Every structure is written in structure tokens, then in C-alpha cells.
């Protein structure tokens, strides 16, 4: 079962007001996977064009899990990005591993969110998009991550049930979090791809239980790809108008 929350306009929406959509998915996302790479990114794949590409570094990554069997009990991670062109995203690939290689014993569920950037400290602000995925398939890349326990590195792929329309040159934040599996601890793998603009995290012991930049700041990103298509030129004007309206209508912030 998947759940979708939209604050960004999709191809199927008819208004610019943030709405909550619940979509029933037939099962885990399937389809031909985009080839995993070692020497460089694959510029294209069956799901469209790779519009944001941050290859895994094979060294470390922060815990990003809504329920973990250790203090502080949960932690979430988000990474900022922007697009050079307005685009429609329908597939997200991300890379991660499990602490001490302790993998889930049953289904592995994930929640993906997109946030706007709040003024001032420029950290994640309002939730603009949310979708949960049940039993996300993971594929071992054949590599081990260079941390304690030498965990296997996994590639995950999810197809969005409602494609996500994103404006150009607007900074947004992507969050990927494993949902409530006390038996394992998912860690979202680091990426060293340029530009190194850092990532943020939140847990019960961050000041005011709020987002903060990871330390040392601005040294690593997270490993993911945003895959989709750039609309025809005639669609750019519409997307620009939708983007302006979006950022004038802030949805209620969710922690």
C-alpha cells in the first residue's frame, strides 16, 4: 500500500492548492532497472533522463530511519538539490546499507518526502510531497561499504504513482527514510559528487528537535538519482506559473 501527499502540482491535479492524495499501489515498484554504475553515471534509462545524479561513495552514511533500536530512537536525513530545467520526476533511485549488515527480516518500507527551503537558515521547511512504499526491492551492487561490519551496498528504486512536477532553479530538499523496522537500521549512503553542498539531519537530541546541518558541514551529499523528463518548451510557462503559486502557498509544517 502506498500513500501520497502532494503539495506540488502533478499532471493529474487540477488546482494549485496543496492536497493529500491516498493511492493504492498493486505492490512494490517494478520495471526495468537503470544499470548501476561504477565508473560514471548512466545519462539515460528506461524511466527517462537522470536529472539529478549523485553516485554512492562506498564510504559511510547517516542513519535515516523512523524507528531504530538505539538512542536517540529515530533519525531522518534530507539533502538539498535543484534542477536546471523544470521537469517531471517519476522515478527515484537511492543507495544505502544497514548498520552492521543487519538487514530487515521481512518487508522493507520507505517514506519519501520533498520539502521546500525555509528562509533564514535554508534548511528543510514545509512538506510539499510525500509517498510511502511497501516492500521496496533492494539490489546488492556487489560492493561492501567501508564501515564497521562491512555491510552490503544496496540500490533501491521506486516509481512514483503520481509523477512530481518540479520547477527550475528552486532549492528543494529530498528525504528518504526507512519506516519503523526495529530489527534493522537503514543508513543513506554518502556521495562525493560535486557540488558538495551538504545534507541535514533531525532527531530527538538536535536543538529544539529541529533540522540542522550535518557536521562537518558541506563535505558530503547523499547518494540518489532523480529520473524523469523535461516537458516540451510550451509546458515551461505553465510549470513556472505553478511553481510561483506553490511557493506562495505554504503547507502546514510536519515534523
VOBA-1610 file (N, C-alpha, C; in pm, whole numbers, padded with zeros to 5 digits, always signed):
BEGIN
Unk+00085-00118+00000Unk+00000+00000+00000Unk+00088+00123+00000Unk+00061+00219-00089Unk+00137+00342-00093Unk+00050+00459-00057Unk+00108+00560+00002Unk+00035+00679+00039Unk+00106+00800-00020Unk+00033+00889-00081Unk+00091+01003-00148Unk+00036+01131-00088Unk+00126+01223-00058Unk+00084+01356-00014Unk+00147+01456-00107Unk+00066+01539-00171Unk+00115+01633-00270Unk+00093+01776-00227Unk+00197+01856-00235Unk+00185+01999-00226Unk+00233+02060-00356Unk+00300+01978-00440Unk+00342+02020-00571Unk+00242+01970-00673Unk+00224+02043-00778Unk+00126+02008-00878Unk+00173+01887-00957Unk+00083+01794-00988Unk+00114+01679-01072Unk+00037+01691-01201Unk+00067+01602-01294Unk-00003+01603-01422Unk-00150+01573-01405Unk-00189+01511-01291Unk-00327+01469-01272Unk-00404+01562-01182Unk-00339+01667-01128Unk-00409+01756-01037Unk-00473+01869-01115Unk-00573+01933-01054Unk-00646+02038-01124Unk-00646+02167-01045Unk-00565+02181-00943Unk-00558+02304-00868Unk-00419+02321-00813Unk-00393+02439-00762Unk-00261+02469-00709Unk-00258+02463-00558Unk-00373+02431-00494Unk-00377+02420-00350Unk-00324+02284-00310Unk-00242+02279-00206Unk-00184+02153-00159Unk-00295+02057-00121Unk-00284+01934-00164Unk-00384+01833-00136Unk-00315+01709-00086Unk-00392+01623-00021Unk-00343+01494+00023Unk-00414+01388-00060Unk-00334+01304-00123Unk-00388+01201-00209Unk-00346+01067-00155Unk-00437+00975-00140Unk-00405+00839-00098Unk-00422+00750-00219Unk-00315+00681-00257Unk-00317+00598-00376Unk-00287+00454-00338Unk-00365+00362-00388Unk-00341+00220-00361Unk-00250+00166-00470Unk-00138+00109-00427Unk-00044+00051-00521Unk-00061-00100-00523Unk-00042-00157-00639Unk-00060-00301-00653Unk+00050-00380-00584Unk+00164-00318-00561Unk+00276-00388-00498Unk+00400-00305-00511Unk+00517-00362-00488Unk+00641-00287-00499Unk+00665-00242-00642Unk+00738-00132-00654Unk+00766-00078-00787Unk+00848-00178-00867Unk+00809-00194-00994Unk+00880-00285-01082Unk+00923-00209-01207Unk+00972-00280-01304Unk+01016-00219-01428Unk+01163-00247-01448Unk+01210-00215-01567Unk+01349-00240-01600Unk+01437-00144-01523Unk+01530-00196-01444Unk+01615-00106-01364Unk+01715-00032-01450Unk+01750+00086-01407Unk+01858+00160-01471Unk+01989+00095-01428Unk+02079+00067-01521Unk+02202-00004-01483Unk+02277+00069-01373Unk+02321-00008-01272Unk+02405+00052-01170Unk+02541+00078-01231Unk+02608+00184-01185Unk+02732+00223-01247Unk+02846+00221-01147Unk+02967+00204-01198Unk+03087+00212-01117Unk+03177+00325-01163Unk+03190+00341-01295Unk+03285+00438-01349Unk+03222+00573-01381Unk+03091+00584-01370Unk+03027+00711-01401Unk+02878+00691-01418Unk+02803+00800-01423Unk+02657+00789-01431Unk+02610+00744-01567Unk+02496+00675-01568Unk+02428+00643-01691Unk+02337+00762-01723Unk+02359+00832-01834Unk+02283+00955-01857Unk+02135+00931-01886Unk+02099+00812-01930Unk+01960+00785-01962Unk+01921+00646-01912Unk+01793+00625-01898Unk+01743+00495-01854Unk+01599+00477-01896Unk+01544+00359-01875Unk+01406+00331-01917Unk+01304+00426-01856Unk+01334+00483-01738Unk+01239+00573-01673Unk+01250+00716-01720Unk+01339+00745-01814Unk+01359+00881-01860Unk+01504+00922-01845Unk+01525+01052-01824Unk+01658+01108-01811Unk+01695+01123-01664Unk+01820+01093-01633Unk+01870+01116-01497Unk+01895+01266-01483Unk+01810+01333-01405Unk+01814+01479-01394Unk+01899+01526-01276Unk+01906+01446-01171Unk+01998+01471-01060Unk+02071+01340-01035Unk+02203+01345-01033Unk+02280+01221-01021Unk+02390+01238-00918Unk+02381+01160-00810Unk+02481+01164-00705Unk+02525+01022-00674Unk+02633+00976-00737Unk+02679+00837-00721Unk+02720+00808-00576Unk+02705+00682-00533Unk+02747+00645-00397Unk+02898+00648-00384Unk+02945+00684-00264Unk+03089+00696-00240Unk+03151+00568-00188Unk+03065+00474-00140Unk+03111+00348-00084Unk+03178+00367+00052Unk+03161+00485+00112Unk+03219+00512+00244Unk+03117+00587+00329Unk+03049+00517+00420Unk+02967+00582+00521Unk+02834+00637+00475Unk+02759+00685+00573Unk+02628+00743+00551Unk+02553+00753+00682Unk+02468+00854+00695Unk+02394+00875+00819Unk+02271+00784+00827Unk+02235+00746+00950Unk+02111+00671+00971Unk+01993+00756+00929Unk+01899+00695+00858Unk+01776+00764+00817Unk+01662+00665+00832Unk+01604+00662+00953Unk+01511+00557+00991Unk+01414+00614+01094Unk+01285+00587+01077Unk+01186+00643+01170Unk+01179+00568+01302Unk+01246+00453+01313Unk+01244+00376+01436Unk+01368+00288+01440Unk+01457+00314+01537Unk+01579+00235+01547Unk+01597+00186+01690Unk+01666+00075+01705Unk+01682+00011+01835Unk+01807+00062+01906Unk+01822+00193+01912Unk+01933+00254+01982Unk+01901+00402+02001Unk+01967+00464+02098Unk+01948+00607+02122Unk+01998+00684+02001Unk+01927+00786+01954Unk+01811+00854+02012Unk+01676+00796+01973Unk+01671+00684+01906Unk+01544+00619+01875Unk+01496+00640+01733Unk+01527+00752+01672Unk+01498+00774+01531Unk+01585+00888+01480Unk+01608+00889+01352Unk+01680+00999+01288Unk+01643+01000+01141Unk+01629+01120+01088Unk+01597+01136+00947Unk+01700+01227+00881Unk+01720+01206+00752Unk+01820+01280+00676Unk+01755+01339+00551Unk+01795+01459+00514Unk+01747+01523+00391Unk+01865+01586+00318Unk+01854+01595+00187Unk+01960+01651+00105Unk+01899+01752+00008Unk+01965+01866-00009Unk+01910+01970-00096Unk+01955+01949-00240Unk+01873+01997-00332Unk+01900+01985-00475Unk+01821+02092-00549Unk+01855+02112-00674Unk+01777+02198-00762Unk+01796+02148-00905Unk+01704+02185-00990Unk+01706+02144-01130Unk+01737+02264-01218Unk+01811+02241-01324Unk+01840+02349-01419Unk+01721+02377-01510Unk+01633+02277-01526Unk+01512+02292-01608Unk+01393+02238-01531Unk+01277+02297-01553Unk+01155+02240-01497Unk+01139+02098-01551Unk+01095+02005-01466Unk+01092+01865-01507Unk+00984+01790-01432Unk+00950+01673-01485Unk+00855+01582-01424Unk+00932+01459-01376Unk+00932+01435-01245Unk+01006+01323-01187Unk+00908+01208-01164Unk+00941+01088-01214Unk+00854+00973-01191Unk+00928+00853-01134Unk+01059+00865-01113Unk+01136+00755-01055Unk+01248+00811-00969Unk+01270+00747-00854Unk+01379+00786-00766Unk+01461+00661-00733Unk+01590+00672-00750Unk+01684+00566-00714Unk+01769+00619-00598Unk+01792+00535-00498Unk+01880+00577-00389Unk+01963+00458-00343Unk+02073+00488-00275Unk+02169+00386-00235Unk+02188+00390-00084Unk+02198+00272-00023Unk+02215+00267+00121Unk+02263+00131+00168Unk+02272+00118+00300Unk+02316-00007+00361Unk+02257-00014+00500Unk+02282-00124+00571Unk+02226-00144+00704Unk+02339-00155+00805Unk+02321-00087+00916Unk+02423-00084+01021Unk+02463-00226+01062Unk+02592-00252+01061Unk+02649-00382+01095Unk+02594-00494+01007Unk+02543-00457+00891Unk+02490-00551+00793Unk+02370-00632+00845Unk+02298-00575+00943Unk+02177-00641+00995Unk+02060-00595+00909Unk+02017-00680+00821Unk+01914-00645+00723Unk+01775-00680+00774Unk+01671-00616+00720Unk+01534-00646+00761Unk+01501-00793+00741Unk+01424-00848+00834Unk+01387-00989+00823Unk+01259-01006+00743Unk+01187-00898+00718Unk+01063-00905+00640Unk+01067-00793+00537Unk+00950-00735+00509Unk+00943-00626+00412Unk+01022-00506+00460Unk+01075-00429+00364Unk+01141-00304+00397Unk+01061-00190+00334Unk+01008-00104+00419Unk+00922+00004+00374Unk+00995+00137+00386Unk+00966+00228+00293Unk+01030+00358+00292Unk+00927+00469+00274Unk+00962+00586+00327Unk+00885+00708+00303Unk+00976+00810+00236Unk+00925+00870+00131Unk+00999+00974+00060Unk+00923+01105+00072Unk+00994+01209+00108Unk+00936+01342+00117Unk+01019+01442+00038Unk+00952+01546-00012Unk+01018+01663-00068Unk+00973+01784+00012Unk+01069+01865+00057Unk+01041+01986+00134Unk+01081+02109+00054Unk+01018+02222+00084Unk+01071+02347+00035Unk+01186+02391+00126Unk+01248+02500+00090Unk+01360+02553+00170Unk+01310+02673+00249Unk+01320+02665+00380Unk+01268+02775+00461Unk+01367+02891+00459Unk+01319+03013+00473Unk+01409+03128+00474Unk+01495+03129+00600Unk+01597+03208+00597Unk+01684+03219+00713Unk+01797+03120+00708Unk+01777+03003+00769Unk+01884+02903+00774Unk+01885+02812+00652Unk+01784+02821+00566Unk+01778+02748+00439Unk+01768+02597+00456Unk+01722+02552+00572Unk+01703+02410+00599Unk+01565+02365+00551Unk+01532+02234+00558Unk+01400+02188+00513Unk+01287+02261+00584Unk+01185+02297+00507Unk+01070+02369+00560Unk+00943+02286+00556Unk+00848+02327+00471Unk+00719+02259+00464Unk+00727+02134+00375Unk+00650+02033+00412Unk+00640+01911+00330Unk+00555+01943+00208Unk+00613+01926+00090Unk+00543+01952-00035Unk+00492+01825-00101Unk+00557+01715-00072Unk+00524+01587-00136Unk+00562+01476-00041Unk+00478+01372-00034Unk+00509+01257+00049Unk+00447+01133-00012Unk+00525+01027-00018Unk+00472+00898-00061Unk+00544+00788+00014Unk+00467+00687+00059Unk+00523+00572+00128Unk+00517+00450+00037Unk+00619+00366+00047Unk+00632+00249-00039Unk+00650+00125+00047Unk+00573+00022+00019Unk+00581-00103+00093Unk+00662-00205+00016Unk+00746-00278+00091Unk+00824-00387+00034Unk+00906-00340-00087Unk+00988-00239-00064Unk+01072-00186-00171Unk+01183-00287-00202Unk+01195-00328-00328Unk+01301-00423-00361Unk+01438-00357-00352Unk+01535-00432-00303Unk+01672-00382-00298Unk+01762-00478-00376Unk+01859-00421-00443Unk+01952-00499-00524Unk+02094-00475-00475Unk+02162-00582-00440Unk+02301-00569-00397Unk+02386-00529-00517Unk+02467-00427-00500Unk+02550-00378-00610Unk+02676-00462-00630Unk+02702-00555-00535Unk+02824-00633-00543Unk+02938-00572-00463Unk+02910-00457-00401Unk+03014-00389-00324Unk+02979-00391-00175Unk+03081-00371-00094Unk+03064-00357+00050Unk+03105-00216+00090Unk+03032-00158+00185Unk+03061-00022+00231Unk+03171-00028+00336Unk+03262+00066+00327Unk+03381+00065+00413Unk+03351+00127+00549Unk+03267+00058+00627Unk+03237+00096+00766Unk+03234-00032+00848Unk+03211-00020+00978Unk+03210-00137+01066Unk+03108-00240+01020Unk+03152-00366+01017Unk+03065-00473+00974Unk+03068-00499+00826Unk+03135-00413+00747Unk+03144-00428+00602Unk+03008-00461+00541Unk+02907-00375+00561Unk+02773-00406+00509Unk+02766-00402+00357Unk+02672-00478+00305Unk+02647-00476+00162Unk+02585-00342+00121Unk+02624-00295+00005Unk+02567-00173-00052Unk+02448-00211-00140Unk+02333-00145-00118Unk+02212-00177-00193Unk+02164-00058-00276Unk+02106-00094-00388Unk+02041+00003-00477Unk+01890-00016-00465Unk+01818+00092-00440Unk+01672+00089-00429Unk+01613+00172-00542Unk+01496+00133-00588Unk+01430+00205-00695Unk+01281+00210-00667Unk+01222+00329-00674Unk+01078+00344-00656Unk+01022+00427-00770Unk+00904+00388-00815Unk+00830+00464-00916Unk+00717+00538-00847Unk+00708+00668-00870Unk+00606+00749-00807Unk+00471+00723-00873Unk+00368+00698-00793Unk+00237+00672-00850Unk+00177+00797-00912Unk+00211+00913-00858Unk+00174+01041-00917Unk+00301+01119-00945Unk+00339+01131-01073Unk+00465+01199-01104Unk+00470+01339-01044Unk+00591+01380-01011Unk+00615+01503-00938Unk+00670+01610-01031Unk+00599+01721-01044Unk+00644+01831-01127Unk+00725+01927-01043Unk+00849+01954-01084Unk+00939+02040-01008Unk+00979+02161-01092Unk+00983+02278-01030Unk+01025+02398-01103Unk+01176+02403-01118Unk+01223+02490-01204Unk+01367+02507-01226Unk+01425+02605-01125Unk+01556+02588-01100Unk+01637+02680-01020Unk+01573+02713-00884Unk+01510+02616-00825Unk+01450+02632-00692Unk+01509+02526-00601Unk+01565+02566-00489Unk+01625+02469-00398Unk+01516+02397-00319Unk+01519+02264-00324Unk+01427+02179-00250Unk+01510+02078-00171Unk+01442+02004-00083Unk+01510+01903-00002Unk+01442+01768-00021Unk+01521+01663-00042Unk+01472+01526-00054Unk+01504+01450+00074Unk+01403+01380+00128Unk+01424+01294+00245Unk+01386+01151+00209Unk+01471+01056+00244Unk+01444+00913+00229Unk+01461+00850+00366Unk+01359+00779+00416Unk+01367+00720+00549Unk+01301+00583+00549Unk+01370+00486+00610Unk+01307+00357+00634Unk+01198+00375+00740Unk+01087+00302+00724Unk+00973+00318+00813Unk+00970+00206+00917Unk+00992+00244+01043Unk+00957+00163+01158Unk+00994+00017+01161Unk+01119-00018+01130Unk+01163-00157+01143Unk+01267-00163+01253Unk+01228-00210+01371Unk+01317-00209+01486Unk+01432-00309+01471Unk+01421-00400+01376Unk+01523-00505+01360Unk+01641-00462+01275Unk+01632-00348+01210Unk+01742-00305+01125Unk+01755-00154+01131Unk+01867-00105+01085Unk+01892+00039+01083Unk+01944+00077+00945Unk+01861+00142+00866Unk+01900+00185+00732Unk+01986+00310+00740Unk+02093+00310+00661Unk+02179+00427+00650Unk+02186+00468+00504Unk+02156+00596+00480Unk+02155+00652+00345Unk+02299+00686+00309Unk+02349+00623+00206Unk+02491+00629+00174Unk+02536+00768+00130Unk+02661+00800+00163Unk+02720+00929+00123Unk+02749+00930-00026Unk+02755+01051-00079Unk+02802+01074-00216Unk+02902+01189-00212Unk+03004+01177-00293Unk+03106+01281-00302Unk+03099+01357-00433Unk+02983+01350-00499Unk+02968+01419-00627Unk+02959+01570-00605Unk+03016+01644-00696Unk+03012+01790-00690Unk+02878+01841-00744Unk+02831+01954-00694Unk+02892+02035-00586Unk+02860+01976-00449Unk+02957+01978-00360Unk+02937+01926-00225Unk+02866+02033-00141Unk+02732+02024-00140Unk+02654+02127-00070Unk+02590+02075+00058Unk+02634+01958+00105Unk+02595+01912+00237Unk+02457+01852+00247Unk+02423+01809+00368Unk+02293+01749+00397Unk+02251+01790+00537Unk+02127+01757+00574Unk+02074+01794+00705Unk+02020+01670+00774Unk+02009+01676+00908Unk+01951+01566+00982Unk+01868+01620+01097Unk+01780+01534+01150Unk+01694+01570+01261Unk+01672+01446+01347Unk+01678+01462+01479Unk+01649+01353+01572Unk+01609+01415+01706Unk+01572+01335+01806Unk+01523+01392+01932Unk+01624+01476+02009Unk+01754+01467+01975Unk+01852+01543+02052Unk+01911+01660+01974Unk+01864+01685+01851Unk+01906+01807+01784Unk+01839+01926+01853Unk+01902+02042+01855Unk+01845+02158+01924Unk+01701+02185+01882Unk+01612+02195+01981Unk+01469+02217+01957Unk+01407+02108+01871Unk+01471+01992+01866Unk+01427+01881+01781Unk+01395+01932+01641Unk+01493+02001+01585Unk+01477+02065+01456Unk+01591+02025+01364Unk+01573+02053+01235Unk+01676+02022+01137Unk+01804+02100+01166Unk+01917+02038+01137Unk+02045+02107+01142Unk+02137+02045+01037Unk+02237+02121+00996Unk+02334+02069+00900Unk+02422+01966+00968Unk+02459+01862+00891Unk+02548+01761+00945Unk+02689+01818+00956Unk+02762+01769+01052Unk+02899+01814+01075Unk+02997+01702+01044Unk+03113+01729+00981Unk+03149+01862+00931Unk+03062+01903+00813Unk+03023+02027+00810Unk+02928+02075+00711Unk+02985+02075+00570Unk+02895+02056+00475Unk+02924+02075+00333Unk+03036+01986+00280Unk+03051+01866+00336Unk+03157+01777+00290Unk+03104+01656+00214Unk+02979+01618+00235Unk+02921+01504+00163Unk+02776+01531+00130Unk+02730+01469+00023Unk+02589+01465-00012Unk+02537+01325+00018Unk+02416+01295-00026Unk+02363+01159-00019Unk+02353+01103-00160Unk+02349+00970-00170Unk+02354+00903-00299Unk+02213+00877-00351Unk+02177+00944-00460Unk+02044+00923-00520Unk+02043+00976-00663Unk+01939+00936-00734Unk+01910+00987-00868Unk+01763+01028-00874Unk+01737+01140-00938Unk+01600+01179-00974Unk+01587+01160-01124Unk+01488+01082-01165Unk+01475+01040-01304Unk+01339+01082-01356Unk+01337+01140-01474Unk+01210+01184-01531Unk+01231+01244-01668Unk+01150+01343-01700Unk+01153+01402-01833Unk+01136+01553-01824Unk+01199+01622-01917Unk+01182+01766-01929Unk+01069+01791-02028Unk+00964+01863-01988Unk+00850+01885-02078Unk+00890+01963-02202Unk+00801+01959-02300Unk+00822+02038-02421Unk+00825+02186-02384Unk+00890+02268-02467Unk+00901+02411-02433Unk+00769+02479-02402Unk+00660+02438-02465Unk+00532+02503-02443Unk+00481+02480-02301Unk+00536+02378-02233Unk+00492+02348-02096Unk+00568+02427-01991Unk+00680+02489-02031Unk+00761+02559-01931Unk+00688+02675-01866Unk+00610+02748-01946Unk+00539+02862-01890Unk+00442+02817-01783Unk+00370+02708-01812Unk+00274+02656-01714Unk+00345+02612-01587Unk+00458+02542-01600Unk+00530+02496-01482Unk+00584+02612-01401Unk+00628+02718-01469Unk+00678+02834-01397Unk+00567+02899-01316Unk+00447+02910-01376Unk+00333+02967-01303Unk+00297+02880-01184Unk+00297+02748-01206Unk+00264+02656-01097Unk+00367+02667-00985Unk+00495+02681-01022Unk+00599+02692-00921Unk+00585+02818-00838Unk+00551+02930-00901Unk+00532+03055-00828Unk+00415+03043-00731Unk+00305+02985-00780Unk+00188+02969-00693Unk+00218+02876-00577Unk+00295+02772-00604Unk+00330+02676-00499Unk+00398+02743-00382Unk+00498+02823-00411Unk+00578+02879-00303Unk+00511+02999-00236Unk+00393+03035-00283Unk+00312+03133-00212Unk+00211+03066-00119Unk+00198+02936-00136Unk+00101+02861-00056Unk+00176+02759+00026Unk+00215+02795+00145Unk+00292+02707+00232Unk+00198+02608+00299Unk+00231+02484+00287Unk+00152+02383+00359Unk+00197+02381+00503Unk+00110+02330+00595Unk+00145+02322+00735Unk+00267+02234+00754Unk+00361+02278+00832Unk+00485+02204+00851Unk+00461+02080+00934Unk+00521+01967+00892Unk+00513+01843+00965Unk+00652+01801+01007Unk+00669+01764+01135Unk+00799+01719+01187Unk+00815+01571+01162
//
